[in-house]
Amino acid sequence: MSLTLPKPSLDAVQYISDTHGKTTGVIVPIDVWQEMIGERETAYLLSSARMKARLLEAKARQTGLDVEVVREKLGI
């Protein structure tokens, strides 16, 4: 089962301006922030040819362990 979440909307970003109207900051909703951080981490990982190959291999993998099996193995 896969869950598809909607992309965070940049419309919710609020801009902070000083008395001269110059933008000095932003308020970013947490879902937008987390998406930005995730994209940054992905870009960092893909910057290494070796890591990119490992990630693509893992993505293509059709086998894996059930989450309950992993929890049992880890004792959590």
N, CA, C and O atoms as a Tripos MOL2 file, in Angstrom:
@<TRIPOS>MOLECULE
protein
  304   303    76     0     0
PROTEIN
NO_CHARGES

@<TRIPOS>ATOM
      1 N           0.8420   -1.1830    0.0000 N.3       1 MET1
      2 CA          0.0000    0.0000    0.0000 C.3       1 MET1
      3 C           0.8820    1.2390    0.0000 C.2       1 MET1
      4 O           1.8460    1.3180    0.7620 O.2       1 MET1
      5 N           0.5630    2.1900   -0.8380 N.am      2 SER2
      6 CA          1.3350    3.4340   -0.8560 C.3       2 SER2
      7 C           0.3920    4.6000   -0.5960 C.2       2 SER2
      8 O          -0.7870    4.5720   -0.9510 O.2       2 SER2
      9 N           0.9350    5.5920    0.0150 N.am      3 LEU3
     10 CA          0.1720    6.7850    0.3660 C.3       3 LEU3
     11 C           0.7590    7.9540   -0.4030 C.2       3 LEU3
     12 O           1.9590    8.2190   -0.3180 O.2       3 LEU3
     13 N          -0.0730    8.6480   -1.1490 N.am      4 THR4
     14 CA          0.3800    9.8150   -1.8970 C.3       4 THR4
     15 C          -0.1270   11.0640   -1.1910 C.2       4 THR4
     16 O          -1.3320   11.2730   -1.0530 O.2       4 THR4
     17 N           0.7970   11.8720   -0.7560 N.am      5 LEU5
     18 CA          0.4440   13.1100   -0.0670 C.3       5 LEU5
     19 C           0.5320   14.2760   -1.0340 C.2       5 LEU5
     20 O           1.3760   14.2740   -1.9300 O.2       5 LEU5
     21 N          -0.3250   15.2710   -0.8660 N.am      6 PRO6
     22 CA         -0.2420   16.4390   -1.7440 C.3       6 PRO6
     23 C           1.0430   17.2140   -1.4920 C.2       6 PRO6
     24 O           1.5480   17.2510   -0.3700 O.2       6 PRO6
     25 N           1.5600   17.8240   -2.5330 N.am      7 LYS7
     26 CA          2.7470   18.6760   -2.3910 C.3       7 LYS7
     27 C           2.3970   19.8840   -1.5330 C.2       7 LYS7
     28 O           1.3220   20.4640   -1.6890 O.2       7 LYS7
     29 N           3.2980   20.2700   -0.6240 N.am      8 PRO8
     30 CA          3.0360   21.4730    0.1670 C.3       8 PRO8
     31 C           2.9170   22.6900   -0.7440 C.2       8 PRO8
     32 O           3.5950   22.7820   -1.7680 O.2       8 PRO8
     33 N           2.0630   23.6040   -0.3650 N.am      9 SER9
     34 CA          1.8270   24.7980   -1.1730 C.3       9 SER9
     35 C           2.6920   25.9590   -0.7000 C.2       9 SER9
     36 O           2.7430   26.2740    0.4890 O.2       9 SER9
     37 N           3.3600   26.5800   -1.6430 N.am     10 LEU10
     38 CA          4.1560   27.7630   -1.3110 C.3      10 LEU10
     39 C           3.2740   28.9810   -1.0850 C.2      10 LEU10
     40 O           3.7560   30.0180   -0.6300 O.2      10 LEU10
     41 N           1.9780   28.8650   -1.3990 N.am     11 ASP11
     42 CA          1.0450   29.9750   -1.1720 C.3      11 ASP11
     43 C           0.9350   30.3170    0.3120 C.2      11 ASP11
     44 O           0.5760   31.4410    0.6640 O.2      11 ASP11
     45 N           1.2390   29.3600    1.1760 N.am     12 ALA12
     46 CA          1.0920   29.5660    2.6120 C.3      12 ALA12
     47 C           2.2990   30.2750    3.2400 C.2      12 ALA12
     48 O           2.2590   30.6270    4.4190 O.2      12 ALA12
     49 N           3.3690   30.4890    2.4650 N.am     13 VAL13
     50 CA          4.5450   31.1850    2.9840 C.3      13 VAL13
     51 C           4.1850   32.6500    3.2200 C.2      13 VAL13
     52 O           3.5960   33.3030    2.3590 O.2      13 VAL13
     53 N           4.5480   33.1550    4.3970 N.am     14 GLN14
     54 CA          4.2710   34.5480    4.7400 C.3      14 GLN14
     55 C           5.5890   35.3330    4.7540 C.2      14 GLN14
     56 O           6.6010   34.8670    5.2770 O.2      14 GLN14
     57 N           5.5500   36.5180    4.1720 N.am     15 TYR15
     58 CA          6.7480   37.3470    4.1050 C.3      15 TYR15
     59 C           6.6980   38.4220    5.1830 C.2      15 TYR15
     60 O           5.6440   38.9870    5.4720 O.2      15 TYR15
     61 N           7.8530   38.6880    5.7670 N.am     16 ILE16
     62 CA          7.9850   39.7150    6.7980 C.3      16 ILE16
     63 C           8.7590   40.8780    6.1850 C.2      16 ILE16
     64 O           9.8180   40.6870    5.5880 O.2      16 ILE16
     65 N           8.2170   42.0830    6.3390 N.am     17 SER17
     66 CA          8.8590   43.2690    5.7670 C.3      17 SER17
     67 C           9.1700   44.2860    6.8590 C.2      17 SER17
     68 O           8.4920   44.3520    7.8840 O.2      17 SER17
     69 N          10.2190   45.0830    6.6120 N.am     18 ASP18
     70 CA         10.5250   46.1580    7.5500 C.3      18 ASP18
     71 C           9.6670   47.3850    7.1980 C.2      18 ASP18
     72 O           8.8260   47.3280    6.3000 O.2      18 ASP18
     73 N           9.8870   48.4650    7.9010 N.am     19 THR19
     74 CA          9.0710   49.6710    7.6960 C.3      19 THR19
     75 C           9.2770   50.3050    6.3200 C.2      19 THR19
     76 O           8.4930   51.1600    5.9070 O.2      19 THR19
     77 N          10.3190   49.8930    5.6160 N.am     20 HIS20
     78 CA         10.5910   50.4130    4.2700 C.3      20 HIS20
     79 C          10.0360   49.4880    3.1850 C.2      20 HIS20
     80 O          10.1900   49.7610    1.9940 O.2      20 HIS20
     81 N           9.3950   48.4020    3.5930 N.am     21 GLY21
     82 CA          8.8310   47.4600    2.6320 C.3      21 GLY21
     83 C           9.8050   46.4110    2.1420 C.2      21 GLY21
     84 O           9.4650   45.5970    1.2830 O.2      21 GLY21
     85 N          11.0310   46.4210    2.6880 N.am     22 LYS22
     86 CA         12.0320   45.4360    2.2840 C.3      22 LYS22
     87 C          11.7350   44.1140    2.9910 C.2      22 LYS22
     88 O          11.5520   44.0850    4.2080 O.2      22 LYS22
     89 N          11.6890   43.0290    2.2350 N.am     23 THR23
     90 CA         11.4580   41.7100    2.8170 C.3      23 THR23
     91 C          12.6750   41.3280    3.6520 C.2      23 THR23
     92 O          13.8050   41.3250    3.1640 O.2      23 THR23
     93 N          12.4250   41.0090    4.9100 N.am     24 THR24
     94 CA         13.5120   40.6770    5.8290 C.3      24 THR24
     95 C          13.4400   39.2450    6.3460 C.2      24 THR24
     96 O          14.3720   38.7710    6.9950 O.2      24 THR24
     97 N          12.3520   38.5630    6.0670 N.am     25 GLY25
     98 CA         12.2250   37.1890    6.5490 C.3      25 GLY25
     99 C          10.9710   36.5360    6.0220 C.2      25 GLY25
    100 O          10.1690   37.1580    5.3250 O.2      25 GLY25
    101 N          10.8120   35.2680    6.3670 N.am     26 VAL26
    102 CA          9.6300   34.5180    5.9560 C.3      26 VAL26
    103 C           9.1740   33.6160    7.0940 C.2      26 VAL26
    104 O           9.9630   33.2150    7.9490 O.2      26 VAL26
    105 N           7.9000   33.3130    7.0840 N.am     27 ILE27
    106 CA          7.3330   32.2900    7.9610 C.3      27 ILE27
    107 C           6.9140   31.1570    7.0330 C.2      27 ILE27
    108 O           6.0790   31.3380    6.1470 O.2      27 ILE27
    109 N           7.5030   29.9970    7.2500 N.am     28 VAL28
    110 CA          7.2780   28.8520    6.3760 C.3      28 VAL28
    111 C           6.5230   27.7660    7.1420 C.2      28 VAL28
    112 O           6.9860   27.3420    8.2010 O.2      28 VAL28
    113 N           5.3780   27.3050    6.6400 N.am     29 PRO29
    114 CA          4.6730   26.2060    7.2900 C.3      29 PRO29
    115 C           5.5780   24.9690    7.3830 C.2      29 PRO29
    116 O           6.4140   24.7380    6.5100 O.2      29 PRO29
    117 N           5.4060   24.1940    8.4270 N.am     30 ILE30
    118 CA          6.3000   23.0690    8.6880 C.3      30 ILE30
    119 C           6.2970   22.0520    7.5550 C.2      30 ILE30
    120 O           7.3420   21.4730    7.2560 O.2      30 ILE30
    121 N           5.1510   21.8160    6.9130 N.am     31 ASP31
    122 CA          5.1320   20.8410    5.8270 C.3      31 ASP31
    123 C           5.9620   21.3150    4.6350 C.2      31 ASP31
    124 O           6.6140   20.5100    3.9700 O.2      31 ASP31
    125 N           5.9390   22.6040    4.3680 N.am     32 VAL32
    126 CA          6.7600   23.1690    3.2940 C.3      32 VAL32
    127 C           8.2360   23.0820    3.6820 C.2      32 VAL32
    128 O           9.0780   22.7260    2.8570 O.2      32 VAL32
    129 N           8.5440   23.4050    4.9270 N.am     33 TRP33
    130 CA          9.9250   23.3440    5.4160 C.3      33 TRP33
    131 C          10.4850   21.9300    5.3090 C.2      33 TRP33
    132 O          11.6020   21.7320    4.8320 O.2      33 TRP33
    133 N           9.7080   20.9500    5.7550 N.am     34 GLN34
    134 CA         10.1650   19.5540    5.7110 C.3      34 GLN34
    135 C          10.3890   19.0910    4.2790 C.2      34 GLN34
    136 O          11.3340   18.3490    4.0090 O.2      34 GLN34
    137 N           9.5330   19.5200    3.3610 N.am     35 GLU35
    138 CA          9.7160   19.1850    1.9430 C.3      35 GLU35
    139 C          11.0180   19.7950    1.4240 C.2      35 GLU35
    140 O          11.7660   19.1370    0.7010 O.2      35 GLU35
    141 N          11.2910   21.0420    1.7880 N.am     36 MET36
    142 CA         12.5180   21.7040    1.3510 C.3      36 MET36
    143 C          13.7480   20.9900    1.8940 C.2      36 MET36
    144 O          14.7150   20.7720    1.1640 O.2      36 MET36
    145 N          13.7160   20.6270    3.1690 N.am     37 ILE37
    146 CA         14.8460   19.9220    3.7820 C.3      37 ILE37
    147 C          15.0440   18.5630    3.1280 C.2      37 ILE37
    148 O          16.1750   18.1570    2.8610 O.2      37 ILE37
    149 N          13.9410   17.8560    2.8690 N.am     38 GLY38
    150 CA         14.0290   16.5550    2.2100 C.3      38 GLY38
    151 C          14.6610   16.6540    0.8350 C.2      38 GLY38
    152 O          15.4880   15.8210    0.4650 O.2      38 GLY38
    153 N          14.2730   17.6700    0.0760 N.am     39 GLU39
    154 CA         14.8490   17.8670   -1.2510 C.3      39 GLU39
    155 C          16.3370   18.2060   -1.1630 C.2      39 GLU39
    156 O          17.1330   17.7740   -1.9970 O.2      39 GLU39
    157 N          16.6980   18.9770   -0.1520 N.am     40 ARG40
    158 CA         18.1130   19.3280    0.0410 C.3      40 ARG40
    159 C          18.9380   18.0840    0.3770 C.2      40 ARG40
    160 O          20.0340   17.8990   -0.1510 O.2      40 ARG40
    161 N          18.4040   17.2340    1.2580 N.am     41 GLU41
    162 CA         19.1040   16.0040    1.6300 C.3      41 GLU41
    163 C          19.2400   15.0730    0.4300 C.2      41 GLU41
    164 O          20.2860   14.4550    0.2270 O.2      41 GLU41
    165 N          18.1750   14.9780   -0.3590 N.am     42 THR42
    166 CA         18.2230   14.1350   -1.5530 C.3      42 THR42
    167 C          19.2790   14.6450   -2.5310 C.2      42 THR42
    168 O          20.0550   13.8620   -3.0770 O.2      42 THR42
    169 N          19.3050   15.9450   -2.7470 N.am     43 ALA43
    170 CA         20.2990   16.5310   -3.6580 C.3      43 ALA43
    171 C          21.7100   16.2450   -3.1620 C.2      43 ALA43
    172 O          22.6010   15.9470   -3.9570 O.2      43 ALA43
    173 N          21.9150   16.3330   -1.8470 N.am     44 TYR44
    174 CA         23.2400   16.0510   -1.2770 C.3      44 TYR44
    175 C          23.6240   14.5940   -1.5280 C.2      44 TYR44
    176 O          24.7430   14.3040   -1.9510 O.2      44 TYR44
    177 N          22.6880   13.6820   -1.2650 N.am     45 LEU45
    178 CA         22.9850   12.2600   -1.4590 C.3      45 LEU45
    179 C          23.2490   11.9370   -2.9230 C.2      45 LEU45
    180 O          24.1200   11.1240   -3.2330 O.2      45 LEU45
    181 N          22.5060   12.5670   -3.8220 N.am     46 LEU46
    182 CA         22.6830   12.2930   -5.2440 C.3      46 LEU46
    183 C          23.9190   12.9590   -5.8290 C.2      46 LEU46
    184 O          24.2830   12.6790   -6.9720 O.2      46 LEU46
    185 N          24.5740   13.8370   -5.0690 N.am     47 SER47
    186 CA         25.7860   14.4980   -5.5690 C.3      47 SER47
    187 C          26.9630   13.5340   -5.6240 C.2      47 SER47
    188 O          27.9470   13.8030   -6.3140 O.2      47 SER47
    189 N          26.8800   12.4220   -4.9120 N.am     48 SER48
    190 CA         27.9140   11.3970   -4.9310 C.3      48 SER48
    191 C          27.4820   10.2960   -5.8950 C.2      48 SER48
    192 O          26.4040    9.7240   -5.7360 O.2      48 SER48
    193 N          28.3140    9.9960   -6.8930 N.am     49 ALA49
    194 CA         27.9770    8.9520   -7.8670 C.3      49 ALA49
    195 C          27.7720    7.6080   -7.1750 C.2      49 ALA49
    196 O          26.8750    6.8490   -7.5410 O.2      49 ALA49
    197 N          28.5970    7.3150   -6.1820 N.am     50 ARG50
    198 CA         28.4830    6.0390   -5.4580 C.3      50 ARG50
    199 C          27.1640    5.9730   -4.6920 C.2      50 ARG50
    200 O          26.4750    4.9540   -4.7300 O.2      50 ARG50
    201 N          26.8080    7.0580   -3.9940 N.am     51 MET51
    202 CA         25.5690    7.0620   -3.2210 C.3      51 MET51
    203 C          24.3640    7.0410   -4.1520 C.2      51 MET51
    204 O          23.3570    6.3970   -3.8550 O.2      51 MET51
    205 N          24.4640    7.7410   -5.2750 N.am     52 LYS52
    206 CA         23.3680    7.7400   -6.2400 C.3      52 LYS52
    207 C          23.1060    6.3250   -6.7320 C.2      52 LYS52
    208 O          21.9530    5.9030   -6.8260 O.2      52 LYS52
    209 N          24.1660    5.5880   -7.0480 N.am     53 ALA53
    210 CA         24.0190    4.2040   -7.5090 C.3      53 ALA53
    211 C          23.3780    3.3440   -6.4290 C.2      53 ALA53
    212 O          22.5140    2.5200   -6.7260 O.2      53 ALA53
    213 N          23.7920    3.5270   -5.1800 N.am     54 ARG54
    214 CA         23.2240    2.7460   -4.0780 C.3      54 ARG54
    215 C          21.7510    3.0640   -3.8750 C.2      54 ARG54
    216 O          20.9470    2.1620   -3.6380 O.2      54 ARG54
    217 N          21.3910    4.3420   -3.9660 N.am     55 LEU55
    218 CA         19.9940    4.7270   -3.7950 C.3      55 LEU55
    219 C          19.1190    4.1840   -4.9240 C.2      55 LEU55
    220 O          18.0150    3.6980   -4.6790 O.2      55 LEU55
    221 N          19.6100    4.2670   -6.1490 N.am     56 LEU56
    222 CA         18.8400    3.7450   -7.2800 C.3      56 LEU56
    223 C          18.6850    2.2310   -7.1870 C.2      56 LEU56
    224 O          17.6350    1.6860   -7.5290 O.2      56 LEU56
    225 N          19.7290    1.5590   -6.7240 N.am     57 GLU57
    226 CA         19.6610    0.1040   -6.5230 C.3      57 GLU57
    227 C          18.6200   -0.2350   -5.4580 C.2      57 GLU57
    228 O          17.8260   -1.1590   -5.6340 O.2      57 GLU57
    229 N          18.6240    0.5000   -4.3710 N.am     58 ALA58
    230 CA         17.6630    0.2510   -3.2920 C.3      58 ALA58
    231 C          16.2380    0.5330   -3.7640 C.2      58 ALA58
    232 O          15.3080   -0.1980   -3.4240 O.2      58 ALA58
    233 N          16.0750    1.5930   -4.5460 N.am     59 LYS59
    234 CA         14.7500    1.9420   -5.0530 C.3      59 LYS59
    235 C          14.2080    0.8580   -5.9740 C.2      59 LYS59
    236 O          13.0100    0.5770   -5.9600 O.2      59 LYS59
    237 N          15.0700    0.2510   -6.7670 N.am     60 ALA60
    238 CA         14.6570   -0.7830   -7.7100 C.3      60 ALA60
    239 C          14.4280   -2.1380   -7.0430 C.2      60 ALA60
    240 O          13.7890   -3.0180   -7.6190 O.2      60 ALA60
    241 N          14.9450   -2.2980   -5.8460 N.am     61 ARG61
    242 CA         14.8320   -3.5740   -5.1380 C.3      61 ARG61
    243 C          13.3610   -3.9080   -4.8930 C.2      61 ARG61
    244 O          12.5890   -3.0550   -4.4550 O.2      61 ARG61
    245 N          12.9860   -5.1270   -5.1720 N.am     62 GLN62
    246 CA         11.6040   -5.5670   -5.0160 C.3      62 GLN62
    247 C          11.3860   -6.3740   -3.7440 C.2      62 GLN62
    248 O          10.2480   -6.6990   -3.4070 O.2      62 GLN62
    249 N          12.4510   -6.6980   -3.0400 N.am     63 THR63
    250 CA         12.3230   -7.4860   -1.8180 C.3      63 THR63
    251 C          12.6780   -6.6340   -0.6200 C.2      63 THR63
    252 O          13.3140   -5.5890   -0.7510 O.2      63 THR63
    253 N          12.2740   -7.0750    0.5110 N.am     64 GLY64
    254 CA         12.5790   -6.3510    1.7360 C.3      64 GLY64
    255 C          11.9840   -7.0680    2.9270 C.2      64 GLY64
    256 O          11.4130   -8.1500    2.7910 O.2      64 GLY64
    257 N          12.1150   -6.4760    4.0690 N.am     65 LEU65
    258 CA         11.5860   -7.0470    5.2980 C.3      65 LEU65
    259 C          10.3440   -6.2880    5.7210 C.2      65 LEU65
    260 O          10.2560   -5.0700    5.5620 O.2      65 LEU65
    261 N           9.4060   -7.0100    6.2520 N.am     66 ASP66
    262 CA          8.2070   -6.3990    6.8010 C.3      66 ASP66
    263 C           8.5950   -5.5750    8.0300 C.2      66 ASP66
    264 O           9.4960   -5.9640    8.7730 O.2      66 ASP66
    265 N           7.9380   -4.4660    8.2460 N.am     67 VAL67
    266 CA          8.2940   -3.5680    9.3460 C.3      67 VAL67
    267 C           8.2240   -4.2820   10.6970 C.2      67 VAL67
    268 O           9.0280   -3.9950   11.5830 O.2      67 VAL67
    269 N           7.2840   -5.1970   10.8660 N.am     68 GLU68
    270 CA          7.1900   -5.9240   12.1380 C.3      68 GLU68
    271 C           8.4070   -6.8150   12.3510 C.2      68 GLU68
    272 O           8.8790   -6.9510   13.4790 O.2      68 GLU68
    273 N           8.9200   -7.4200   11.2890 N.am     69 VAL69
    274 CA         10.1150   -8.2590   11.3760 C.3      69 VAL69
    275 C          11.3060   -7.3990   11.7810 C.2      69 VAL69
    276 O          12.1060   -7.8020   12.6260 O.2      69 VAL69
    277 N          11.4260   -6.2280   11.1860 N.am     70 VAL70
    278 CA         12.5360   -5.3260   11.5060 C.3      70 VAL70
    279 C          12.4530   -4.9070   12.9730 C.2      70 VAL70
    280 O          13.4600   -4.9150   13.6800 O.2      70 VAL70
    281 N          11.2650   -4.5450   13.4240 N.am     71 ARG71
    282 CA         11.0970   -4.1440   14.8280 C.3      71 ARG71
    283 C          11.4990   -5.2760   15.7610 C.2      71 ARG71
    284 O          12.1590   -5.0460   16.7750 O.2      71 ARG71
    285 N          11.1060   -6.4860   15.4240 N.am     72 GLU72
    286 CA         11.4480   -7.6330   16.2690 C.3      72 GLU72
    287 C          12.9540   -7.8430   16.3090 C.2      72 GLU72
    288 O          13.5240   -8.0890   17.3720 O.2      72 GLU72
    289 N          13.6010   -7.7460   15.1470 N.am     73 LYS73
    290 CA         15.0620   -7.9110   15.0770 C.3      73 LYS73
    291 C          15.7800   -6.8330   15.8660 C.2      73 LYS73
    292 O          16.8140   -7.0900   16.4830 O.2      73 LYS73
    293 N          15.2240   -5.6100   15.8470 N.am     74 LEU74
    294 CA         15.8510   -4.4950   16.5740 C.3      74 LEU74
    295 C          15.4330   -4.4500   18.0480 C.2      74 LEU74
    296 O          16.0100   -3.7060   18.8410 O.2      74 LEU74
    297 N          14.4340   -5.2460   18.4020 N.am     75 GLY75
    298 CA         13.9650   -5.2530   19.7890 C.3      75 GLY75
    299 C          13.1610   -4.0380   20.1470 C.2      75 GLY75
    300 O          13.1890   -3.5910   21.2930 O.2      75 GLY75
    301 N          12.4430   -3.4940   19.1920 N.am     76 ILE76
    302 CA         11.5990   -2.3170   19.4750 C.3      76 ILE76
    303 C          10.1320   -2.6020   19.1890 C.2      76 ILE76
    304 O           9.2860   -1.7270   19.3710 O.2      76 ILE76
@<TRIPOS>BOND
     1     1     2 1
     2     2     3 1
     3     3     4 2
     4     3     5 am
     5     5     6 1
     6     6     7 1
     7     7     8 2
     8     7     9 am
     9     9    10 1
    10    10    11 1
    11    11    12 2
    12    11    13 am
    13    13    14 1
    14    14    15 1
    15    15    16 2
    16    15    17 am
    17    17    18 1
    18    18    19 1
    19    19    20 2
    20    19    21 am
    21    21    22 1
    22    22    23 1
    23    23    24 2
    24    23    25 am
    25    25    26 1
    26    26    27 1
    27    27    28 2
    28    27    29 am
    29    29    30 1
    30    30    31 1
    31    31    32 2
    32    31    33 am
    33    33    34 1
    34    34    35 1
    35    35    36 2
    36    35    37 am
    37    37    38 1
    38    38    39 1
    39    39    40 2
    40    39    41 am
    41    41    42 1
    42    42    43 1
    43    43    44 2
    44    43    45 am
    45    45    46 1
    46    46    47 1
    47    47    48 2
    48    47    49 am
    49    49    50 1
    50    50    51 1
    51    51    52 2
    52    51    53 am
    53    53    54 1
    54    54    55 1
    55    55    56 2
    56    55    57 am
    57    57    58 1
    58    58    59 1
    59    59    60 2
    60    59    61 am
    61    61    62 1
    62    62    63 1
    63    63    64 2
    64    63    65 am
    65    65    66 1
    66    66    67 1
    67    67    68 2
    68    67    69 am
    69    69    70 1
    70    70    71 1
    71    71    72 2
    72    71    73 am
    73    73    74 1
    74    74    75 1
    75    75    76 2
    76    75    77 am
    77    77    78 1
    78    78    79 1
    79    79    80 2
    80    79    81 am
    81    81    82 1
    82    82    83 1
    83    83    84 2
    84    83    85 am
    85    85    86 1
    86    86    87 1
    87    87    88 2
    88    87    89 am
    89    89    90 1
    90    90    91 1
    91    91    92 2
    92    91    93 am
    93    93    94 1
    94    94    95 1
    95    95    96 2
    96    95    97 am
    97    97    98 1
    98    98    99 1
    99    99   100 2
   100    99   101 am
   101   101   102 1
   102   102   103 1
   103   103   104 2
   104   103   105 am
   105   105   106 1
   106   106   107 1
   107   107   108 2
   108   107   109 am
   109   109   110 1
   110   110   111 1
   111   111   112 2
   112   111   113 am
   113   113   114 1
   114   114   115 1
   115   115   116 2
   116   115   117 am
   117   117   118 1
   118   118   119 1
   119   119   120 2
   120   119   121 am
   121   121   122 1
   122   122   123 1
   123   123   124 2
   124   123   125 am
   125   125   126 1
   126   126   127 1
   127   127   128 2
   128   127   129 am
   129   129   130 1
   130   130   131 1
   131   131   132 2
   132   131   133 am
   133   133   134 1
   134   134   135 1
   135   135   136 2
   136   135   137 am
   137   137   138 1
   138   138   139 1
   139   139   140 2
   140   139   141 am
   141   141   142 1
   142   142   143 1
   143   143   144 2
   144   143   145 am
   145   145   146 1
   146   146   147 1
   147   147   148 2
   148   147   149 am
   149   149   150 1
   150   150   151 1
   151   151   152 2
   152   151   153 am
   153   153   154 1
   154   154   155 1
   155   155   156 2
   156   155   157 am
   157   157   158 1
   158   158   159 1
   159   159   160 2
   160   159   161 am
   161   161   162 1
   162   162   163 1
   163   163   164 2
   164   163   165 am
   165   165   166 1
   166   166   167 1
   167   167   168 2
   168   167   169 am
   169   169   170 1
   170   170   171 1
   171   171   172 2
   172   171   173 am
   173   173   174 1
   174   174   175 1
   175   175   176 2
   176   175   177 am
   177   177   178 1
   178   178   179 1
   179   179   180 2
   180   179   181 am
   181   181   182 1
   182   182   183 1
   183   183   184 2
   184   183   185 am
   185   185   186 1
   186   186   187 1
   187   187   188 2
   188   187   189 am
   189   189   190 1
   190   190   191 1
   191   191   192 2
   192   191   193 am
   193   193   194 1
   194   194   195 1
   195   195   196 2
   196   195   197 am
   197   197   198 1
   198   198   199 1
   199   199   200 2
   200   199   201 am
   201   201   202 1
   202   202   203 1
   203   203   204 2
   204   203   205 am
   205   205   206 1
   206   206   207 1
   207   207   208 2
   208   207   209 am
   209   209   210 1
   210   210   211 1
   211   211   212 2
   212   211   213 am
   213   213   214 1
   214   214   215 1
   215   215   216 2
   216   215   217 am
   217   217   218 1
   218   218   219 1
   219   219   220 2
   220   219   221 am
   221   221   222 1
   222   222   223 1
   223   223   224 2
   224   223   225 am
   225   225   226 1
   226   226   227 1
   227   227   228 2
   228   227   229 am
   229   229   230 1
   230   230   231 1
   231   231   232 2
   232   231   233 am
   233   233   234 1
   234   234   235 1
   235   235   236 2
   236   235   237 am
   237   237   238 1
   238   238   239 1
   239   239   240 2
   240   239   241 am
   241   241   242 1
   242   242   243 1
   243   243   244 2
   244   243   245 am
   245   245   246 1
   246   246   247 1
   247   247   248 2
   248   247   249 am
   249   249   250 1
   250   250   251 1
   251   251   252 2
   252   251   253 am
   253   253   254 1
   254   254   255 1
   255   255   256 2
   256   255   257 am
   257   257   258 1
   258   258   259 1
   259   259   260 2
   260   259   261 am
   261   261   262 1
   262   262   263 1
   263   263   264 2
   264   263   265 am
   265   265   266 1
   266   266   267 1
   267   267   268 2
   268   267   269 am
   269   269   270 1
   270   270   271 1
   271   271   272 2
   272   271   273 am
   273   273   274 1
   274   274   275 1
   275   275   276 2
   276   275   277 am
   277   277   278 1
   278   278   279 1
   279   279   280 2
   280   279   281 am
   281   281   282 1
   282   282   283 1
   283   283   284 2
   284   283   285 am
   285   285   286 1
   286   286   287 1
   287   287   288 2
   288   287   289 am
   289   289   290 1
   290   290   291 1
   291   291   292 2
   292   291   293 am
   293   293   294 1
   294   294   295 1
   295   295   296 2
   296   295   297 am
   297   297   298 1
   298   298   299 1
   299   299   300 2
   300   299   301 am
   301   301   302 1
   302   302   303 1
   303   303   304 2
@<TRIPOS>SUBSTRUCTURE
     1 MET1         2 RESIDUE 1 A MET
     2 SER2         6 RESIDUE 1 A SER
     3 LEU3        10 RESIDUE 1 A LEU
     4 THR4        14 RESIDUE 1 A THR
     5 LEU5        18 RESIDUE 1 A LEU
     6 PRO6        22 RESIDUE 1 A PRO
     7 LYS7        26 RESIDUE 1 A LYS
     8 PRO8        30 RESIDUE 1 A PRO
     9 SER9        34 RESIDUE 1 A SER
    10 LEU10       38 RESIDUE 1 A LEU
    11 ASP11       42 RESIDUE 1 A ASP
    12 ALA12       46 RESIDUE 1 A ALA
    13 VAL13       50 RESIDUE 1 A VAL
    14 GLN14       54 RESIDUE 1 A GLN
    15 TYR15       58 RESIDUE 1 A TYR
    16 ILE16       62 RESIDUE 1 A ILE
    17 SER17       66 RESIDUE 1 A SER
    18 ASP18       70 RESIDUE 1 A ASP
    19 THR19       74 RESIDUE 1 A THR
    20 HIS20       78 RESIDUE 1 A HIS
    21 GLY21       82 RESIDUE 1 A GLY
    22 LYS22       86 RESIDUE 1 A LYS
    23 THR23       90 RESIDUE 1 A THR
    24 THR24       94 RESIDUE 1 A THR
    25 GLY25       98 RESIDUE 1 A GLY
    26 VAL26      102 RESIDUE 1 A VAL
    27 ILE27      106 RESIDUE 1 A ILE
    28 VAL28      110 RESIDUE 1 A VAL
    29 PRO29      114 RESIDUE 1 A PRO
    30 ILE30      118 RESIDUE 1 A ILE
    31 ASP31      122 RESIDUE 1 A ASP
    32 VAL32      126 RESIDUE 1 A VAL
    33 TRP33      130 RESIDUE 1 A TRP
    34 GLN34      134 RESIDUE 1 A GLN
    35 GLU35      138 RESIDUE 1 A GLU
    36 MET36      142 RESIDUE 1 A MET
    37 ILE37      146 RESIDUE 1 A ILE
    38 GLY38      150 RESIDUE 1 A GLY
    39 GLU39      154 RESIDUE 1 A GLU
    40 ARG40      158 RESIDUE 1 A ARG
    41 GLU41      162 RESIDUE 1 A GLU
    42 THR42      166 RESIDUE 1 A THR
    43 ALA43      170 RESIDUE 1 A ALA
    44 TYR44      174 RESIDUE 1 A TYR
    45 LEU45      178 RESIDUE 1 A LEU
    46 LEU46      182 RESIDUE 1 A LEU
    47 SER47      186 RESIDUE 1 A SER
    48 SER48      190 RESIDUE 1 A SER
    49 ALA49      194 RESIDUE 1 A ALA
    50 ARG50      198 RESIDUE 1 A ARG
    51 MET51      202 RESIDUE 1 A MET
    52 LYS52      206 RESIDUE 1 A LYS
    53 ALA53      210 RESIDUE 1 A ALA
    54 ARG54      214 RESIDUE 1 A ARG
    55 LEU55      218 RESIDUE 1 A LEU
    56 LEU56      222 RESIDUE 1 A LEU
    57 GLU57      226 RESIDUE 1 A GLU
    58 ALA58      230 RESIDUE 1 A ALA
    59 LYS59      234 RESIDUE 1 A LYS
    60 ALA60      238 RESIDUE 1 A ALA
    61 ARG61      242 RESIDUE 1 A ARG
    62 GLN62      246 RESIDUE 1 A GLN
    63 THR63      250 RESIDUE 1 A THR
    64 GLY64      254 RESIDUE 1 A GLY
    65 LEU65      258 RESIDUE 1 A LEU
    66 ASP66      262 RESIDUE 1 A ASP
    67 VAL67      266 RESIDUE 1 A VAL
    68 GLU68      270 RESIDUE 1 A GLU
    69 VAL69      274 RESIDUE 1 A VAL
    70 VAL70      278 RESIDUE 1 A VAL
    71 ARG71      282 RESIDUE 1 A ARG
    72 GLU72      286 RESIDUE 1 A GLU
    73 LYS73      290 RESIDUE 1 A LYS
    74 LEU74      294 RESIDUE 1 A LEU
    75 GLY75      298 RESIDUE 1 A GLY
    76 ILE76      302 RESIDUE 1 A ILE
